[in-house]
Amino acid sequence: MAKHWFEERDPFSPIQYRYAGARPLYSARSELQEIQVLESDFFGRMLVLDGVVQLTERDEFLYHEMLVHVPMHSHVAPKSVLIVGGGDGGALREVLKHESVERVTLVEMDREVIEVAKKFFPDMAAGFASPLVTVRHGDGAAFLDDEGRQFDIILVDSTDPVGPSTSLSTPEFFRSASEALNDGGVFAMQTESLHFHADYVDRVQRALKAAFGAVDLYGAPIATYAGNWWTFALASHAPIGREPVREPAPGLRIYCRELHRSAFVPSKALTCFTSLGSGPYRRG
């Protein structure tokens, strides 16, 4: 039997990953993007949007736990949470593990992503059935423009900053998010690879500092994302410590107090990476 191969079409990366034994299960085009589900002997089911792998069953918990639990454990008792993007349900699943949470609003542009997640990734998408959850369909940036200050945690779980997702990393969006964050609240978003996108990471850090006042950066190793060392930005109106402020929520696979502490990028590391440049290789 011939082996199925899947090769990414990643416009935001200088390399392309190729997956062996990735059999197609589902393929369709929504109003916004191409959606595929693949089945891999090694990675399990894989969600692919516009030719780029978004998650695999084998390692999605690494991304979702680090995106969610570092900011959530930086707040003493988060009650109201906004997730921008996150239509696969992984971030929502992790947010709902915190007993203090009273309401979650998830704003996803593409309703088809949610339906595909419910069908092919039911364990990950189970949180959509929670009575604490309200789902809105539309642009997260436009949603925040219409909202008042009312969230303890804002999480941006977006695709790469190309196409429709570019609106989620602009100074205007960050100002809207800052205005929607309660006092003592925490904002977090994925900010790509420190290896390949250091200039983008630096630009986001600067824009967040201008909008919020306090900003920090942490990372996690994720094998299925180009560059592998993935980064996440934290921002708040008040200084952000690098220690969790409470005990870990139940039911976690990788997040713990020690990982929280060690995930933060040394303050000078970003400067070192941006000094290398993000363009073609240059000899020293």
N, C-alpha and C positions, 0 to 999 in steps of 0.2 A: 504493500500500500504506500502510495506517495505521501511524503510528509508535507503537511500544510505549513507555509511560512507567512508571517505577517511582518511587514516593514513599515515603521512609522513614517509619517510625513509631518515632521515637526518644524514649522517655520521659525521657531524661536530658539533653535539649537544648532550648533555647528556640526553635530553628529546625528546619525540616525540609528535607532535600535532595530534589530531584526529578531523576531521571536520564532523559534522552531516549534512545530507541533501545535500551532494556534488555529483551531478549526472554527469556521464561522457558524454562529448560532442564530444571529439576527442582524439585519441590516435595513435601515430605512433613512429617509431624509425628512427631518421636521422642517418647519418654516425657517428655522435658524441655522441648522447644522446637520451634518451626517452623523448618525448614531449607529454604532456597531457593538455587538457582544460576541466575544470569542471564547472558546474553551481550550485551555492549555493543560497538558498533562502535569506540568510543573506549577504554573501560577493559578490554576483553577480558572474561573470565569474572569474575563477582562472587559472593562468598559472603555470604549474608544470613541472619542468625539473628534470629528474632522481629521481623522487619521492619526490622532495622538492618544496614547494610552493614558487614561485618567486614573485608573485603579485596577488592582488585581485582588482576587480573594486571598491570595497568599500573604500580601504585605500591606493591604489598605489600612490596617489598624495602626501601623507605624505613623503614617501621615495623619490620620484622623485624631489619634490620641495626642500627638504633639501639637497639632493646630489648636485643639480644644482645651486640653487640660492644663497647659502652662498658663494661659490667661485666666481660666476658670479658677485655678488654685492660687492665683494672684489676687483674688477678691474674697473677702471674708464670708460673704453669703449672697452670691448672685441670684436674683429673683427673675429678672426680665432679660431675655437674650434675643438678639437679632442675628440671623445667619443670612448673609447675602451670597447667593449661589447655593452650592451644597445639595443639588437636586438628587444626588445618589442616596442621600439619607445618612451617610457615615458620620458627618459632624453632628447631625441631629441626634443620632443614637448616643453619642458620647455626652452631649449636653444633658440629656435626660437622665444620666447616671447620677447627677447632683441633686440631692434631696431638697435643696433650697429653691430650686427653679420652680417658678409658678406659671410662667408663660414663655413660649418661644414663638417668634415670628420668623418664617423662612420665606425669602423672596427669591424666586427662581425664574429666570427669563423663559426657559424652555420647559413647558409642562410635559413634553414627551419624555424628557430625561427621568422625571419622577415616575411616570408610568412604566418605563423600561426597567427602572430600579426595582419597583414593586414586583414585577414579573420575574426578573432574572436574578435579583439580589435581595430576596425577601427578608433575610435576617438583618441585612444592613438597613433596609428601608422600613423596618417595623415601626420606627418612631412616628411615622406619618399618621398612625392610628391613634396616637395619644391625644386625649382631650386638652392637653396643655398647648397643643401646636396649632398655629394658624398659618396656612400657606397662602402667599400672594404670588401672582404671576406678573412679571414685568421687570423693568430695569431697576436694579438696586439703588443706583444713583438717583433716579427720579423719585423712588420711594422715600429716600431720606430727605429729599428736598421738601416733601410734604409733611414730614413728621416733626413733632416737638421733642424736647429732651426727655427720654423715657426708657433708655436701656442701660442695664448694668454692664453687659458684655455685648460687643459687636464683633462678629467673626466674618471675614471675607474669605469664602471658600470658592475661588474662581478658577477658571481655566487660565492659560497663559495670557499675558496682556497684549493680545492681538485681536483685531476684530471687535465684537461687541464688548469684550471685557476691558478694553482700554479705558472706559469711563470709570473703572473702579480703582485706578491708580493715579488720579489727577488731583492737583491741589484743591479743586472745587469739591470733589467727592470727600476728601479728607476733612475739609472745613464743615461739610454737612454732617459727617460722622461725628466730628467733635461736638457739634451743637446738639446731636441726638444722644450723647453719652451722659449718663448721670454723674454727679460728683462721686469720685472714687471708682468710677467705672474703668473698664479696660477694653481696648480695641486690639484686634490681632488679625493678621492676614498672611497668606503665603506669599513669599517674594522671590521665588525662583532659586537658581543655583548660584552659589558664591563662586564656583569655578568659571561658569560661562556668562553670568549676568551681574557681575560685581557692580558695574556702572548703574544698572537698574536698581539694584539693592540700595546703593548709596543715594540715588535720587529719591527713592521712596522714603528712606530714613530722614533725609533732609526735609522733605515735604511734610512728613508726619510731625516732625519736631516743630515746624512752623505752625501747624494746625492745632496740636495738642499741648506742646510744651515739654513733655517727657517721652522719650523713645528708647527702645532697646532692640536687640537682635539675638535670636537663638536659632539653632539648626538641628537637623536630624539626618541620619543616613538613610536614603531611600533608593534602592537599587534600580527601580523601574522608572525613575525620573532622570532626564539627561543632566549629567553633572554630579548626580548622586548625593552631594552634600546640599540638602535643601534648606532654605532659610525661611524664617517667619519673623515678622515685625510685630512688636508690642508698642502701644502708645497709650497715654493717659494724661489727664489734667494734672495729676500729682506724680511725684517720683515713684518709679517702679522698682521694687526690690527684686533680687535674684533668688530669693528663698520663697518656697510655698508658704502661704499663711495659714493653712489648715491641713488636716490629714487627707490622704488621697481618697477619692470616691471609690466605692466598691466596684468590682467587676472589670478592673483594668488589666491589660495584658503586658504592657511595656512601661507605661508611665509610673514613676515613683519619685519620692523626694530627691533621691540621689541623681536621677536622670534630669529632673527639673533644674537642679543646681548646675550640673555639668553641661547642659545644653547651650548656655549662653556663650556667644562669640566674644572672645577677648576684645577689649575696646579698640585696640590698634589693628586688629586683624583685617577689618574692612578696608582701612586705609592701605594696607599692604596689598590686598587684592586689587583694589581700584587702580593702584599705581602701575599694575601690570597691563592695564587696558583690556578692553573687551573685543578689540579688532583682531586682525591677523597677527600671528605670532611675531614677536620682535626679539631679536637677540639683545642681551644686555650689553 
